[in-house]
Amino acid sequence: MNKETLLDNLDKIHTTKMGVVRIKKNLQLSTDDVVNYCKNKILDKNTNIYKKGKNWYCEIDNMRITINSYSYTIITAHIL
């Protein structure tokens, strides 16, 4: 699958309540809208998007966002 598959399904991207807490903490964000934050990062033309196994990985600005490729759930995000 190429990155267009992820971009075509951007509206399906979501996370869990625990995911919000985890992503906010890991990226040291002040916003509670972590899904929108992540979507904006994914849409950036400089984002490196690739699929490995069952997950999509989106890397930009020294961070990696991990998204399940079947459910489009943001699993986590980390500073690299």
N, C-alpha and C positions, 0 to 999 in steps of 0.2 A: 504494500500500500504506500502511496505517496502522501505527502503532506496535504495535498488538496482534499483528501478524504476527511482529515481532521477539520480543516477550514470550512468545508461544506457542511459540517455538522456542529458548527460553533454554538448554535442555539441549544444544543443538547447538553452542553457542558454545565456541570453543577458540582456540588460537593455536599458533604454531610455536615451536621452541626459540629461534630468532632473535627472534621476537616477544616472548618472555618477557624477554630481555635488553634489547630496545629499550624496551618499556613500563616496565620496572623503572627504567631509566635516565631516561627522559623524565619520569616522574612522581615520581622520587626515592623509590621505595618500598623498604622493608626486607624485605618478604615476597617469597617466590618464587612464591606462589600468586596470580599476577596475574590469572588467569582468574576466580577466585572474587572477587577484589577488584573487578574490572570488572563482574561480574554483579551484585554488591551495589549498585554505583553505578547500573547500568541499572535496577534494581528500585526505586530511590528515587523516591518520588512527585513530587519536584521536578525530576527529570531531563527535559530537553527532548529528545525523540527524533524524528528526522525522517530521511527517505530522500531522497537526491539522487544521481541516476545509479545506479551499481551499488553504492553504499555506504549503510549506516545510520550516522548520527551521533548520539551521545548526549552531551549537554552538561550538566554539573553541577559545582559547586564550582570554577569557573574552569578546567575541563578538558574536553577533547573526546576521546571514544573513537570510533574509526572501525572499522566492522565490514563485511566483504564480505557483501552481501545474498544471495548464492547459496550460499557455502560456510560462512557464519557464522564466519569466521575473524576474530579481532581483528587488524587490520592494524597499528594503532598507537594511541597515546594521547599527547596533548600538554597541557601547561599553556597556557592561553590568555592 
